[in-house]
Amino acid sequence: MFTLLAPFTLVAAALLAIPVVIHLLKPKRVRTMPFSSLRWLRASQHKLSRRIKWHQVLLFLLRAAFLMVLVLALAKPIFSTAGKRLFTERFIILDVSRSMSYDQPGKDTPFIHGKKIARALLAQGMPGDRATVLLTGNNTVALGPLAEDPTRYLARLEAAKAGLSDTDLTSALAVIRPMLAASRPNTIAELVFITDNHQGSWSQASVVAFNEGLKIPVTVKVIDVGPSAPHNAWIAVANPIEDAARRFLHVRLGASGNEPQERTVSVKRLPGLGDITQKVTITPGAFTEINLPLPAGYDLQGKIAELLIEPHDALPDDDQFWLNLDTRASVRVLLLEPQGTQIETLQPGFHLRMALGVLGQGEAGAVQVTRRTPDAVADADFTNADVVILANVPQLTDARLLALETRIKSGGGLLMFFGPSVQTPFYNSKMHNPLRAANSLLPRPLQQLTQTNGTVANLTRIDWTHPLLAPLFDPTFGDFARVHAHSFFLFGDPPKGDTSQVLAWFDDAAPALIEHAYGAGRVLIVNSSANDEWSDLPRRNSFIPLLDQSLNRLALARLGGNFTSGELVALALPGVGNNASATVTTPSKQSVTPVIQQFDSQAILRLDKADETGIYSLKARGDIGSVDLNFVVNAGRGDSTVTKTDAEILRSWWGKAAFEISHPDPNERPEQALPQQRVLLWPWFFALAALVLLAEMYFVHRLCPVMNPASTGSSVAKHGILASTTKAEVRS
């Protein structure tokens, strides 16, 4: 099968018509020469005219042939040895996340190796196939549409670099799905993921959603370019802790691999203090926690500490952690639950309060809980809370709802549990606005309550790539995926403007976890009760870790301005007023202008993406006042657990799609590991064009003087092609 990868190049062949048209349109002038005898002159002129016409035509044909062969070569002809087959829409998804920078002495990083394979894949398309390249970290960017000649993306592919964000390979599926909407007949889709394939890279929910209703067959190839036995240690989180007897930095460390790691943890950049160091043994599979003491009278206000693990390992970015010490030592939680019974174990927030109590005891009072009923809560309770938890709350008065909205918009967090007392009309009319879903505490409307009547609903489509759930992913010992529910709400269709994200489902019928941004804060919705009335989630071992992650997501990431690379930066600007403007200076001293949004009288700063890690400086001005502060951005920790994804679990997620995982040899040339089913013809056409050009040069400089006697005495015939013509020769 013969085809051209760049058929539009053939348009250049029309240039050959230019000299022909000029020759046909050029007027022919006949020059009259007065001679005494015209008989011999006419015979000679007739004979010479025939010689000039013959060799000029041959010369034109040679030059035209050279141009035509050159144009054909530029059209990139190929020949397929596969015969008749289905056309392929190939999507080459290159992982550009932080873990692809895993450094192995004497070897290419997974990213460099993966880029070589992607480059080889671009040159391996079959006749009629189309391909494109997608660069994927925590989001995906396509280098262009599907093209029969995807080598035009080589320059942008070569310029790509691995970033600092976490991996979400399935974010590419949302970009690929629209490209397949207008597929050609007799076509299959081929998804080639070039990645280190660690366990936090995939989202089951996104895979299932991609496969639903897809009209063409899909094959999935995962090319694992990561190390076979990776290991890593990292700083998971750090917080300043203070009680009556002591003050310290509480640091949680993680590790992956097969052996414990001996490291040194250091605290630097604290003015007036030297480096604080402590040796530690980090055991894989569980967090290691240490306390680094601080002087009792040391002022933390305005200080930013740099924490390091030394020596650095193969992934050095998560060995560094920037900590804004302006943050408070504890998270203040406001728990709202109705008082329906005096029996404590039957109260709607019983299991939740027990879990919060465990978290409060674990880190010297890191969680402080204030319990109120919906009728007794005051506006000041909302103002003083970092996280508000609603547990089976029927409704709130307009004044209390306004206080709640104001607190979340200004950077607080809301964790919402449902229950049998929930009044659906209140939630749908007061907490949900269908015309402004992004500005609603409840992004989707509630529908009827569903009960399974003796059966159970399982968690499905869990987004393990999300920072909230990634630490809970443990196929062997984790039990979050085994949660069962027998009651939950159905939700209406997402309204226009809905920016919420569903993190898990109940039997693909209703969202189980929903997260969305609200002003400078976040809202997390759990479609279950806070006790075990609707599900067994509160009795699972994963409930306390899930609650801990939720508080960290809702509050700790915002207190003091601690953010993650690649994610949205949202900060409240209290006391600035309206008409606010702001400038952000990055760690590399670059100035960035953020977006300022106004929510009522509250100004919110938004920076779509902060790619650098380190200390950012913010200066904001408004019609009331100004704000000068610093915030920090750390590398994502989702890529720190470099343990490989279980192949059988991943295969089951893709269902009926043809699925395979390969592990190419880093020492093997990429093109050697790929199937060769086509012959590239354009190198041969370039060689043929060179031969035609040589023939044309030989004809001009050797044969033309012989065929044209008038030029036999020329300087070319006498001295060669490069000889210059002298004045004496011209006169002769």
N, C-alpha and C positions, 0 to 999 in steps of 0.2 A: 504494500500500500504506500503510495507516494503522496506527499502533501508538502505545503509550504507553511512554515511557522509565521512568517511575516509577508503575507501575500500583497499587502498594500505597497510594498517596495517595488513591485512590478510597474507601478505608475511611472517610475523613472525611465522605463523603456521608451516612453513617448518622446524623450529628448532626441531620439534618433531621427525623428521627422523634421527637426529644425533645419539641418543642412539640405535635405531633399526639397523642402518647401522653398528655401532661399534659392536653390538652383533652378527650380521651376519658375519662380516669379522674377528672377533676375533677367532684365532685358539683354538680348544678345546683340552685341555691336560688331558689325563687319567693317573692317578697316580696308580701304582701297589703296593699293600700292601701284603707282604708275611705273611700268617697266616696258622696255622695248619689245620683249618677247615674253608672252605669258604661258606658252605651251609647257615648258619644263617646270615653271613655278607652280602651275596648277597641278601637275602630276605629283610633284614633291609635297605640296600642301595636302593633297588628298591622302597620300600615304602616311604622312606625319599625324594627321588628324585621327586616323584609325588607331595608330599606336598609342597616342595620348588617351583616348577614350577607353581603350581596353585596360591599360594598367591603372587608370584612375578608378575605374569600377571595382577592380580587384582590391585596390588599396582601401576603398570605402567599405567593402565587405569585410575585410580583416578588422578594420577599426570598429565597425558596427558589431561584429562578432565578439570582440573584446568587451565592449560595453554591455552587450546582452548577457554574456556569461558572468560578468561582474554583478549585474543587477540580479541575476538568478542566485548568485552566491549570497548576496545581501538578503534575499528573500528566505534564506535558511531552509532549503529543501531537506527533507528526511525521508527515509524509507523504513517501513515497519515490516518486521518478519513475523508478526503475530497474526496476520491475516484479519479476517472480519471479526469484530468484537464490539462491545459496548464502549461508548465514549466515557471518559472519566473527568469529573470535576474534582480536582485535587486541591486540598487545603493543607498547606504546610504550616503547622503551628509550632513556633519556636519559643521555648520557655526563656524569658529574659528576667526571671525573678532572682532574688538574692542568693538562693541556694545553688544556682548555676555557676557561681563564682568559687565553688569549692576548690581550694588550691591543693594540688598534689605535686610534691617536688618531682621535677623531671618529666611531668606530663602536662598536656593541655588541660585547662579547666573544662568542665562539662559544656560551658557556653561556647568556647572556641571550637571544641569538637563538634558540638551541635550545629554551629554555623557552617562548618565544612560540609556536613551531611546535607544541610538545607541547600547549600550552593550546588551540590551534586544532584540533588533531586530536581532543582529547577532545570537542569540540562538533560533530564531523563524523560521528559514528556513524550507520549506516543502521538502519532498523527491523529488530529481531531480532539486531543485532550486539551483541557484548560487548567490553569493552576494559579494560585496566589499564595502569598506569605502573610501570616499573622503573627505579630509579636505580642506575647502574653505574659503579664505579671499578675497583679491583682485586677487588672482590666486588660482589654485587648484592643490593639490597633492593627487594622489591615493596611498593608502597603499599597493596595490597589484592587481593582476588580479582577475577576477571573480573566485570564488572557491565554491565548494559544502560544504566545511567546513570552513566558514569565521571566525570561532572563533580563528584561528591562528593570526588574526589581533588584538586580544584583547590587547596584550602587547603594541603595538604601539598606539592603541587608548587611553589606559590609560595614556601614556606619552605625549599625545597632550595637548597643552595649547592655550588659546586664545591670539591672537597677538594684534598689534596696527594698522593694516591696515584696510581699508574700506572694505565693503562687496560687492562682485560681485558674487552672487550665480550662475549666468548663465555662469561664467567661467568654471564651472564643465561640461557644456554641450559639450564643445570642447574636453574634455577628455573622456566623455562617448561615443560620437559618434563613434570613431574608435573601441571601445570595442564591439559595436553592429554590426560591419560590417560583422562578421562571426558568426551570431546568429544560434543557433540550431533550427531544425524544431519544430513546435508547441510551440513557445516561445513568451512571452510578456515581455516588459520592465517595470519595476516599479522604479520610481524615488521618493525617500523619502528625502525631505528637512527638516532638523531639524535646525530651525533658529528662531530668534526673529521677522523676517518678517517685517522689517520697509520699508518705501516706496522707499528708494534708493537702495534696494538689487537686483533689477531685471532689465534686459535689454530686451526690446521688440525685438530689432534686433537679439539678440542671440537666443531668444526663437523661433522666426520665422525661422531663419536659421537652427536650430536644427530639426524642424519638417519637413522641405522640403525634400522630397524623402525618408523619413524613411520607411523601409519596414515592420516593426513589430509594433503591437499596443503598445501604451504607456499609462501608468497610472501615474499620478502625485499626490503625497500626501505631503502636507505641514504641518508639525507638529510645531505649533507656541508655543515656550517655553518662549517667552518674557512676560514682565508684561502687564497687561491689559490696564493700563493707565499710560504709561511712560512719564516722563518729564525730561528735560535736558537744561542746559545753557552752552554756550561755547564761546570762543574767536575765531571768524571767521578769522580775519586778522588784522594786525597792521602794520603801516608804519610811519616813521619819516617825518614830514611835516615842512617846513621852508619857510617863506616869509619875507618881509622887516620888518614886525612888530612883528612877534612872531615865536616861535619854540615849537613844541609839538609832542607827539605821538598820532596819530589818530588810535583809536581802534574801530573795528566793532564787536558787540556782537549779538549772536543769541540765541533763546530759542524755545523750543517746549513744549507743554502741554496745560493746560486749564487756568492757572492763571499766572499773572505777578510775577516775582521773584526779591526779594530784595537781591542784592549782593554787594560786595566790590571788585573793581579792583585795583591791586597793581602792581607796577613796582619795581623790585629788581635787585641786582647785578650790579648796576652802580657805579663804584668807585668814591668816593668823594661825593656821594649823598646818602641821606637816602631813605627809602622807600617812593614812591609817591603813594598815595591812593586816591580813589574817590568812593563814594557810587553811585549806579546806580540801576534803576528799569528796568529790561529787560522784554519787552513785547513779548509774543509768536506770531509768524506769520509774524514778520517784524524785520529787523535789527535795533539795537540800537547803535548809534554812539556817542562816547565821545572823548574829547581831554584832554590828560594829559600833563600839561605844563612842559617844560624843561628850565633850565637857559639859557639865551641868549648866553653866552660865553662858554657854555659847549662843549668840544671837543668830537664828536661822533666817530671819527676814531678809529678802533680797539676795539670798545665796543660791547658787546652782552648783551642785556637786557632780563630778565625773567619776563613775565607778568603772573599774576595769578588772577583767580576768587576765592574769598573766601566767605563763607566756600565752600569746595568741595561738589559736588553732587554725584549722583549714577554713573556717568561716569566721573571720575576725570581726565582722560588723556587729554581731550580737554579743561580743565580748566587752562592748562598751555600752554604758547606760547613763544617760543624762537625767538628773533628778532635780526638779525645782523644789527647793526646800521651803518655799512660801506656802506650800500645801499644808493643811491641817493634819494632825496625827491620826485622826479617826474619821470615819464616815458616819454622818448623822442621818439616821433612817427614821422616817415618819411612817408608822404602820397604821393604816385605817382599816378597821374591821368592825362590823356590827356586833352588838352584844345580844345574841339570840338565846343563849343558854348559860346557866351557871356551871355546867359541867365542862371543865377546862379542856378535856380531851376531845370534846365535840365542837369546840369553837372553831370558826372558819380559818383562823390563823394559827392554830395550835402547832402544827408541824413546821410552819414557817418560822414561828417564834423560837422553837427549839433549835432550828438550824442557825438562825441569827445569833442565838446564845452561844452556840459552838464557835462561830466565827469571831464573836466578841472575846471569847476566852483565849483563842488561839494566838492573838498578837497583842496582848496587853491592852485590851479594850479598843481594838481597831474598829469595831462597829458599835455605835451607841444608838439604841432603839428607844423611840418615843411612841407609845401606843395611845391611840385615840379612837373614839367612835366617830362616825360621820356627822353625828349631831353635835358633838362636843369639840370638834377641832376648830382652832382659831386661825386667823390669817397669819399670825406670827409663827405658828407651827410650820406652815409651808415655807415661810421666808427663811427659817433657821435650818431647814432640812436640805441635805445633799441629794437624797433619794427618797421619793415618796412611793409607798407600796399600797396598792388598793387590793384588799382581799375580800371578795364577795360583797363589795359596796353597792347598795341598791341605787343610790343617787346622791347628788350633792346640791346644795343651794347655789343659786347663781353667783352669790358673792364668794363662796368657797371655791367654786369651779374657776372663777376668775383669778383667785389667788393661786390656785394650782397651775393654771396656764401660764401666769406670769413667772412663777418659779421655774417651770421647765424651759420656757423661752430664754430665760436668763442664764441657762447652763446647768440646770438640775436634771435629774433623771426620774423617770416614772416606770415602775414595774407593776403591771396590771394582771391580777388573777381574777377569773370569773367565779361564778358559783350560782346556787339556786335562787339567791335573793336579787340577782342583777335584774334591773328594770330595763328591758330592751328599748322602749320608747325614749327613755332619758339618754341612753348611750347613743342612739341613732340621731336624735334631734339636738342634743346639747354638746356631745363630745365628737360628733362627726358632721362635717360640712361637705356634701357631695360636690359643691362647686369649688371648694378649696381644700382638697384632700391633704395637700402637703402642710396645710395650716390647721390640722385637726389632730387632737389627741388620739382619736380612733380613726385610722386611715381608711378602713373599710366598714361598711354597715353590717350589723349583726342580723342574722335571720333566725330561723327557728332553732330551738334546742333539740339536739339529736341524742337519742339513747339507743344503745346497741341491743337491748333486750336479751341479755344472757350471754351474748358474745362480747368480744373485745376488739378494739381498734388498735392497730399497731402504728408506730412511728415509721414513716416512709419519707423518701426524698430528703434526707437529712443533709444539710449543707455543712459538711465537715471542714470546708475551707474557711468558713467564717471565723473571725477571731474569738467569738463567744464559744463556739463548739469545738474548735480545733484541739484545745487541750483535753477534751473529753473523749477523743477518738482513741479507743483501745479495743481492737477486735477480740482480744483474749479475755481481759478482765473487766472491761467497761460494761456497764449495764444500761446506759442511757438509751441505746438503740432498742432495748427490750421493754421499754415502757409500754403499758397497756392502759387504754382508756375505755370507759363505757358511757360517758356523757361528754358532749362538747357542743359548741355553737357552730352552725354553718355561717359562712360569711357571704355577702353579696359580691358581685363582680367588682374588680378594682375600678374606681371612678377615674375620670380623666385627670391627669396631674398627680396621680398616686405614685409616690417614690418609695413606698415601703418595700421591705424585702422579707419574703417568707423563708424561714430557716429550716422548717420541718413541717410535715403534714401528718394528719391522721388518715391512714388508708387512702391517700390521694383525694379524699373527699373534702377536707377542711384544713385550713392552716392550723398548726399546733403552736408555732412560735412566729411572731412577727416583730420586726424591728423597723423603726423609721426615725428620721431626724425631725425635731420640732424646735425651731429657733436655733439657739445654741445648745440645746439639750437633746436627749434621746428618750424614746419610748420603747419599752419591750413588753409585748403582750403574750401571756401564756394562756392558751385556750383550755384551761383546766382550773380546778379549784386549788386553793392553797393548802388544803388538807387532802385526805385520801378519799373524799366523797365521790369525785369524778374520775380519778385515775390513781395508779400506784406510784406516780412520780415522787411524791413526798417521802415514800418509804424506800426509794431506791438509794443505793450507795452514791450515785452520781448527783443526788439532789443538792447536797451541801457544796460540792465543787461547782455545780451549775449556778447556784446562788452567789457563790464567791465571784465567779466570772462575771455574773450579771452586775453586781455592785461595782466591780472594777470597770466594766464597760460603761456603766451609767454615770459613775461619779469620779472614780479615781483618775480616769483619763482626762477629766476636765478640771479637777481641783489643781490649781497652780499652773495649769497650761501644759500638760504633758500629752503629746500627740505621737502618732505613728506615721512613718514615711509612706507616702502614696495615698493617704486617706484625707478626707475633707477636714480642714481646720476651721472650727467655729468657736468664736469667743464673744461673750457679751461685753459691751462697753458701757458700764454703768456711769452715770453722771455726765455723759457726753452730750446727750440731747439730740436734736434734729440737725440736718445738714452736715452730717459728720463726714470727715475725710480721714484717711489713714495711709501710712507708709510702713511697710515691713522690710527690714534689712535681714538678709539671709546670713548664715554662718560664713559664706564666702564674700560677704560685704556687697552683695548685689541688692538693689532696691526693687521691690515688688509692690505694685498697687493692688490691694485686695478689693473685694466687693463688699459694700456696706449695705445691709438691708435694715429696714425700719419695721419693727413689730410694735405697733402702738407707739409708746414713748421710749421703747427699748431699741438701741442700736446694736446690731449683730454684725460682726466681722466674719467674712468667709473667704478662705483661701482654698481654691479647688484642689490643689495638690502641693505638698511640701516634699520635694525629692531629697533634699539634703538633710543630713542629721547634724544636730548641734543646737546652738543657742540662737534664737531669732529675737530681734528687737522690734517692738511695735510702738509707734507714735500715732495717736489719734486725736483729732480736734473736732469740736462741735460748737453749737451756739450757746451751750451752757458751760462746758468745761473741757478738760483734756485728760488723756490717759497715756502714761508711758509705762510699759511693762515688758518683761521678757517671757518667752515661752520656749519650750524645748521640743524637738522632734527626734524620736529614736527609730532605729531600724525595726521593721516588723519581726515578731518572734514566731510567727506561724511557720516559717521555713526552717526554724532551728532544729526541730525534730526530723532528722534526715533519714529515719527508718523507712525502708522501701514499702510501697503499697502492696498489699496482698493481691496477687494476680487473679486468683479465683473470685475474690469479692468484686474486683473491678470488672471482670468478665460478666458476672451476674448482673451488674448494673446496666451494662450495654445490651442485655437481652438478646434479641434475635440478630443483632448486627454482627457481621463477621469480625472477629477480634483476634489480634495477635500482639505479642510483646517480643521484641528482639533486643539483644545486647551486643552491639557491634564492638569489635576489637579496636581499642584506641590506636593500635599500631598499624591497622589496616587502612589503606587508602579508601575514602568514602565511596568512590565509584565502584570499587571492587566488591563491595558488599551489596550493591544494588543490582537488580536484574537488568540485563542488557538485551532489549528486544527491538532495538531500532538501530539504523545506520545513519550517521550524520553525513550528508552529501555535500554540504557547503564547503568543507575544506578541500574537497576534490574539485569543486567548481572554481575556487580561488586558484588552485594549481593550474587548471585548464586555462583560466584567464591569463595567467602569467605566460603560459606557452604561446597563446595567441599573440600576446604583446611582443614576445621575442620574434615570432614569425613576421609580424608587421614591421619591426625594426630592421630585420634582415632584408625584407623585400624593398624597403625604402632606400636603404644605404648600399645594397649590393645588386639587386636585380633591376631596379628602375633605371639606373644609368645604362645598363646593357640594352634594355628594351627601348630606350630613348637615345638615339645617337647624338642628339644635340647636347646631351649632358655627359658624354663619354670623356670629355676633357676637363671635367669639373675638378675642383680641388678635392672633393670628397673621394672621387675615384683615384686621384693621384696620391693623396696623403692620408686618407682615412676619415673617420667620422668626426674626430675632435680637432682636425687641422683647421687653422684659421686661414682666411683668404687674404693674400697679399695684394698690394696695389698693382704690382707687375702682372700678376695672373689676371686681374680684372681687365687691364688694358689689352692683354693678349686675347 
